[in-house]
Amino acid sequence: TGPRPGLFAQQLHRAAAQRGRLDPVYQELSDHWTAILQRLYPVWALIGPGLSDPGHIEIHSRTVYLDSETLLGPRAAIAAGALESRSILRTFGVALHETFHGKHTKRWAIEHDVALSEAKDQAERQLAVDRRLLEEPRMEAHGVRDFPPDSLRGRFVRRALQAAVIDVILPAFAEHVLAAGAAPSRDLAARSSVYLLARTHYGIVDDSVLQSLRAVWEAVLGASDLEALDELYAKVIWIPDGDIERLDAAARIYREIVGEPEACDGDG
């Protein structure tokens, strides 16, 4: 699909899309997906090239941005209706993940994150980073549990999220970890475990697909620290929506296990 756009370019694309300046093919597609997603939650979808990396939601406007080229395919295939079913399924997975943010990530929790990220104390700023990281599996687990696993909608939600993880998230982290060579940082190893290992606790990732990464995690983090993180994730996914104190506590435990960060980066 070629290199992904930088954040500034994405913001320009999003601003144009919000003003109705989407190619008619993408606008029609966005309207169609909005109608589908609004059966679950009042969100609005905008799908097009360069809008995200590959998915993002603006909580205040409940607008979900999806990168069409990364997830669905080129414009010609979209216009011809010649999309593979797998690409449609993984796009739904990314869209559902962002929709669950809209439903289960509370505004006051985001305001708390912003306040922490603007603090003078570096530890407070790091707490904001770690909170946002743990929010990813926490809110998604609640979204998955919204639907009974044996229901038609529940089965679809789980299969779509599984496709998104296998097709998008797992390859990205595997590439980053392998690119780091024999000694990826503890931060990178732990971060990838949040996105992948935590999802084994609510049935989106089968532990069998993580064997190669698990070996890296154990080598970098140590078996005892990896086990401690796994136990933490099993508790994080049950933290109620908007419970600032419990997510703060979980983020502090996470940082105690992982150790000093390499750098204070943003959320995924």
Stockholm file with secondary structure:
# STOCKHOLM 1.0

chainA/1-268         TGPRPGLFAQQLHRAAAQRGRLDPVYQELSDHWTAILQRLYPVWALIGPGLSDPGHIEIHSRTVYLDSETLLGPRAAIAAGALESRSILRTFGVALHETFHGKHTKRWAIEHDVALSEAKDQAERQLAVDRRLLEEPRMEAHGVRDFPPDSLRGRFVRRALQAAVIDVILPAFAEHVLAAGAAPSRDLAARSSVYLLARTHYGIVDDSVLQSLRAVWEAVLGASDLEALDELYAKVIWIPDGDIERLDAAARIYREIVGEPEACDGDG
#=GR chainA/1-268 SS CCCCCCHHHHHHHHHHHHTTCSCHHHHHHHHHHHHHHTTTSSCEEEEETTSSSSEEEETTTTEEEEEHHHHTCCHHHHHTTCCCHHHHHHHHHHHHHHHHHHHHSCHHHHHHHHHHHTCSSHHHHHHHHHHHHHHHHHHHHHHHHTSCTTSHHHHHHHHHHHHHIIIIIHHHHHHHHHHTTTCCCHHHHHHHHHHHTGGGGGTSSCGGGGHHHHHHHHHHHCHHHHHHHHHHHHHHTTSCTTCHHHHHHHHHHHHHHHCSCSSCCCCC
#=GC SS_cons         CCCCCCHHHHHHHHHHHHTTCSCHHHHHHHHHHHHHHTTTSSCEEEEETTSSSSEEEETTTTEEEEEHHHHTCCHHHHHTTCCCHHHHHHHHHHHHHHHHHHHHSCHHHHHHHHHHHTCSSHHHHHHHHHHHHHHHHHHHHHHHHTSCTTSHHHHHHHHHHHHHIIIIIHHHHHHHHHHTTTCCCHHHHHHHHHHHTGGGGGTSSCGGGGHHHHHHHHHHHCHHHHHHHHHHHHHHTTSCTTCHHHHHHHHHHHHHHHCSCSSCCCCC
//
